[in-house]
Amino acid sequence: HWKIRVIDLESLASWPIQELFTLPSDADGNPYVYREQQWHQQELVPVRYNQQEETLYKTGGVYVVIGGAGGIGEVWSEYVIRMYEAKVIWIGRREKDANIQAKIDRLASIGPTPSYIMADATDQEELYQAYEEIKQQYGPIHGIVHSAIVLLDKSLANMEEERFRAGLRVKVDV
Ligand SMILES: NC(=O)c1ccc[n+]([C@@H]2O[C@H](COP(=O)([O-])OP(=O)(O)OC[C@H]3O[C@@H](n4cnc5c(N)ncnc54)[C@H](OP(=O)(O)O)[C@@H]3O)[C@@H](O)[C@H]2O)c1
């Protein structure tokens, strides 16, 4: 439960000794930097480009995200929905639950509502059915993202073959 301040000073400058002990501590351990009698702290800020960058994304395009209801899939979907009004289809093994519905509802307030298809993408038959369903409803598909993972981290030497296969299958078979 120590409270820690990380302070970066110039070796040859005079130090604001009093202030060193009154700065608030930073729970993340980010340093305070003292330069030319001024304190600075690092901070992440969004970068905004003025120029529209060249892109391969198609406005109003159809994008399939395998594992799309997961963390990265949701963030990526938000980006293409916001920027390109993309029609996004998520594929996942779970039945659509309240959690997935909440993600869909949130993104629907930004642009076209994403849809969800329950399928195990390592299973060729199920994936093919999903493909048929998407083609029927949306026509051409403009992009596919593989964002599925089954997280079974463990050092390789301590891993049973079945665990290794389960983690690898979702990458290789999909
Ligand atoms: N988050 C990170 O820090 C990080 C770092 C490096 C790389 N990545 C990569 O980013 C991608 C997404 O990761 P994430 O963090 O978003 O993971 P996540 O939140 O666990 O999402 C992964 C999604 O994949 C789905 N999935 C797993 N097996 C599937 C299968 N057989 N068929 C269909 N869907 C399946 C899961 O849903 P169901 O369980 O319902 O199927 C889940 O929604 C992965 O390729 C991962 O390797 C992430």
The ligand as an ORCA input file, in Angstrom:
! r2SCAN-3c Opt
* xyz 0 1
  N      -6.626     -8.648    -26.650
  C      -5.326     -8.665    -26.859
  O      -4.548     -8.102    -26.090
  C      -4.744     -9.334    -28.069
  C      -3.382     -9.342    -28.232
  C      -2.842     -9.940    -29.348
  C      -3.670    -10.524    -30.279
  N      -5.003    -10.518    -30.099
  C      -5.811    -11.150    -31.130
  O      -7.001    -10.428    -31.364
  C      -8.023    -11.333    -31.718
  C      -9.231    -11.117    -30.826
  O      -8.880    -11.269    -29.478
  P      -9.784    -10.727    -28.294
  O      -8.895    -10.187    -27.257
  O     -10.866     -9.862    -28.846
  O     -10.386    -12.090    -27.748
  P     -11.825    -12.386    -27.123
  O     -12.403    -11.191    -26.478
  O     -11.679    -13.637    -26.345
  O     -12.706    -12.691    -28.407
  C     -12.503    -13.849    -29.154
  C     -13.832    -14.274    -29.715
  O     -13.606    -15.429    -30.523
  C     -14.764    -16.211    -30.459
  N     -14.408    -17.576    -30.869
  C     -13.559    -18.439    -30.264
  N     -13.513    -19.605    -30.917
  C     -14.359    -19.490    -31.965
  C     -14.754    -20.373    -32.996
  N     -14.286    -21.618    -33.095
  N     -15.661    -19.937    -33.907
  C     -16.180    -18.682    -33.813
  N     -15.832    -17.802    -32.866
  C     -14.936    -18.198    -31.938
  C     -15.220    -16.104    -29.008
  O     -16.612    -16.253    -28.873
  P     -17.251    -17.701    -28.517
  O     -16.522    -18.208    -27.326
  O     -18.696    -17.416    -28.301
  O     -17.037    -18.536    -29.730
  C     -14.852    -14.658    -28.669
  O     -15.964    -13.783    -28.755
  C      -7.429    -12.740    -31.632
  O      -7.006    -13.116    -32.939
  C      -6.249    -12.553    -30.732
  O      -5.267    -13.504    -30.990
  C      -5.573     -9.946    -29.011
*
